[in-house]
Amino acid sequence: MQLEKWDKMKSAVAECHAVDEIAQIRNQAEAYRYALKQARESPEVVKMAAEIKLRSERRAGELLKEIPREQGKRNDSTLSQGVTKLVSVLEENNITRQTASKWQKMANIPEEKFENYIEVQKELSTAGMLNYKKSLDRQERVETTETPRLDGIYRVIYADPPWQYNTDFMDKYGHAKSHYSTMSIDELCDLPVADIRADDCVLFMWTTSPKLEQAFQVIKAWGFKYKTSFVWDKVKHNFGYYNSVRHEFLLIAGRGKSTPDVKKLHDSVISIERSNKHSEKPEYFRELIDKLYPNGNRIELFARESVTGWETWGAEL
């Protein structure tokens, strides 16, 4: 009996062409899902209700995306009418812009991949589907980005690795993977940095407090020994599990003779207010490295822009 009901609702979702109707189906499915879960029904039955909810949200996203397109195209004078209509539809159905954005993201998932996710997942949720969408986006970025080659021999190596966190908490607050492709510890350790270091070489590597322990694994894998660190006091705070984090570490590691050419000692704690661009490091630190090590070839790994006097390597260049 329940299977017949779910099939009927599934058909209604596919045939629906009005936002208010699909929103009603979605709310009904969510009410069913919650009641079934409270009643400790089987996971299979709960999943059926959750599936209708996700299908409704995806269909709602499709309908919401169509509204401006029906009213006008970009650079068309009627586009503002389309935006006004979209806002009106959201208000009439008590749909927040944040919710509408989530549903439209789900609508951008290719149908084949959406159906595959529904089939293989034991539990279904909006958050899970959105995380799946992010993983598809990351995979697409990786597949369409040619990995640059590492070559040359360098005395100074400056690196800002794209650390991978894999936590819902960090994801919620604008984690790295939503800004650029991240790398696992194994992927970072496997980079052929050993092939480009000089016999006498120094490594400057950025890391955060949560990744401090793993950073030493990367240092060792690249063939260096940890020496000391600078602390960047970012002034502005970031979210953290145990405290409000406002600093990052610039670790210094060496191989062979790695002490600075210039013997002037600099303060180990440097306060520079961070910018609003994710993970952007102050230019001050690269200039500091130049002062300490004016001699020898130098390369910046995971660079975002070309810098005079430096070789640069990174997918964003």
N, C-alpha and C positions, 0 to 999 in steps of 0.2 A: 504493500500500500504506500509506504514511504517512498519507494523507488519511483512509483508512478507520479507522486507529487513532485519529486525533484525533477523528473523529466519534463513535466508540464511547466514548471518554473524556468527550467533551462531554455525551453522553446520560447517562453514569453520574453526572456532576456534577449534572445537573438532577434526576435521580431519587433522589439520595442524601438520607437522612433521619437520618444518624448522624454526629456530629462526628468520631469516630475514623476512620470510613471516608473522609470528605471530606478529612481531614487527610492520610490515606495517599495519596489521589489527588493532592493538592496537592504533596506531597513527591516523588512519582513524576514529576509534570510538571516540577518544578523540576530534578530530576536529568536528565531528557531535555533540557531547555532548555540546561543547562550543558554537557552532553556534545556537543550539536549545535553550540553556539557554539565549543567547543574544537576540534571537527572542521572548523570553517569551512564549515558547511553554509550554504545560501542563507538570506538574511534572512527570506524567506517561511516557511521551515520552522521557523526559530527562533521566529518570531512565533506560529506555531501552538501550540508548546509553552508559550510565555509566556501565550497566551490561556487555555489550560486551567488554568494556575496561577492567573491572576486570577479566572477563573470559580469555581474551587475556593475561593479565599479569600473571595470575595463570598458564596458559598453557606454557607461556614463561619460567616461573620458573621451571616447570617440565622438559622442554627440556634442560635448562641450567644444571639442576642437573644430567641429563643423560650423559653429555659430558665426564667427567672424568671416569665414570663407563664404557663407551664404549672403552676407551683407555687403561685402566689398573686398577688394584685394589691396595689397600694400601699395601705397601712393594713390589709392582711390579715395575720393572725398567721402565716400560712404563708410570707410573703415571705422571711423569714430562711432558711427551708429551700431556697427557690429560689436564694438567693445562695450558700448552702453547696454546693448541687449544681453551680452554675456554676463555683465555685472548684475543686471536685473534678474536673470535666470537664477544666478547663484543666491541672491537675496530672497527670492520667492521660495526657494527650496531649502533655505537655511544651510547652504553649503558654503563653507569658508573657502577663501582663495587657496589656502594651503592644501585643503582636502582636494579641491579641483585640480591643483597641480599634480598631486599624487595620482589621481585617477587618469590624468592625461599621460603621465609617464607610463602607466600600465598599458595604456592604449598604444604606446609606441613599441611595445614588445611584439616582435613578429609572431603571427598566429601559431606557427608550428612550434616555436619555442615556448609560448604560453601554454599550449596544450601539453607539451612534454613535461613542463614543470608541474602542472595539475596532476598528471598521471603518476609521476615518480615520487612526489612528496607525500610523506605520511600525514603531516599536519600542514594546513594551509592558513596563511594569514596575509594581511595587506603588507605588513612590515617585511615578511619573508619575500613576498613578490617584488617589493621595491629593492631589496638587497640583491635579488636575482637580476633585476634590471641593471643595477650598478655593476655587477660582475660581467654582464654582457657588454656594457659600455667599455669596461676596462679591457676586456678581451679584444674588442674591436680596435681600441687604441693601440694595443700591443701588436696586433696583426697588421695594422696599417703603418706602423712606425718601423723604419729600418734601423736596426741596432748599429750604431757607429763602431768602427774598428778602434782598438787600442794598439798604438805602435809608438816607437821612439823610446828613449831612455831619459829618465828624469831624476833630478836630485830633490826636487820639492813636489810633493803631491798633496793637493787640497781637495777634500771630498765632502759632499753633503748628501749622503745616501738617502734614497727614498724609502725610509723604513716602513715596514708593513705591520699594522697593529692588530687587525683581526678582532676587534671588540665592538659590540653594539654601542657602548657608551661613547667611545671615541668617534664612531660613525655619526652618532646623533649630533655631535658638536662640530661638524665640518671637518672630518678627518681627512688625512692626506689623499686617500684613494679617490676622493671626489674631486681632487684638483689635478692629479697626475698619476701615472702608472707607478705603483709601488713594487718593491722587490722583497722576497722572503730572505731570511738569514742565509739559507743554503745558496740562493741565487747570488747574493752579495759575496759570499765566501768564494764562490766559483769564478768570479771575475778574474781575468788573467793579469792582475796588478803586478804579480811577481815578475812578469815578462817585461815590464816597463820601468821598474825601479833601478836606480843606480846602486853600486856597491855601498856608497855612502849616501844615505837618503833619509829624508824626514817626511813624515805623514801628518797632516792636520786633518782631523775628521770630526764632523759635527754629529752629535747625538743628543737625545733627550734623556731625562731621568728614567722613564720606563724602559728605554732601550740600552741603558748604560752597560748592563751585564753582557748583552749580546754584542755590543760594540767591540768588546775585548775579543770575542770569537773572530770577528771580521779582521781585527788588527793582526791577530795571530795567523789567520789563514793567508793574509797578504804578505806575511813574512816580516812583520815588525814587532818591536817590543815597546810596550807603553812606557812613557816617561813622565808626563805631567799634563796639566790642562789649563785652559782659560775658561772662565765662567762669564757668559753673556747675560747680564741682568737686563731683561727686556722691558722693565718698568711696568708695562701693562700685564695683566694676569691672563692665564689660560686655564681651562678646566682640567682637573685631575681627579684621580680616585681618592687620594689621601690628603691632598692639600691643593691650594691654588697656585699653580706653577707659573713662575715668571722668569725662568732661566733656562739656558741650554749650555751644554758643554762643548768646547772645542778641544778635543783630545789631541795630544801630541805624542807620536810614536816614532821610533828611530830604528835605523839599520846601519851598521858600521859606524862611521863618524857622523853624528847627526846634530851636534851642538851648534848653536847659531854662529854665523860669521861675525856678527856685531854683538859685543858683550853687554850692551845696555839692557838692564832688566826692566820689564814693563809690569804694571799692575796686573795681577791674575784675574781680577774681577773688573769687568768693563760694563758700565751702565749706558745703554743706548736704547731709546724707546723704539720698540718694534713698529714696522709698518703694518698696514692692513692687508698686504699681499701675503698669502699663505706661504710659510717657510722661507721667506726672503731674508737673507742675512745681510747685515750692514757691510758696506764697502770697506769700512774701517779695518776689518780683520784681514782682508786680502792685502791691504796696504801695510798692515803690521807685519805680515809674513814677508813682504818685500823688503821691509827695513831690517828684519832679522836675518834674512837669507838673500842678499842682493846678487849672489853668484849662482850660476848653474841653471839648467833647463827646468822649467816648471810647468805643471799641467793641473787644470781644475777638472775633476770628475763630476758628472751630473750637473754641468754648468748650464745656465739658462741664457747666457749671452757671451759674445766674444769679448775678450779683455786684452788690451795691449800688453805685450810682454809675456803673455801666457798662452800655452796651447789649451784648448778647451775641448771637452768630450761630454756629450750628453744628448739624449733623445729630443730635448726641447730646442736645440740649436737649429 
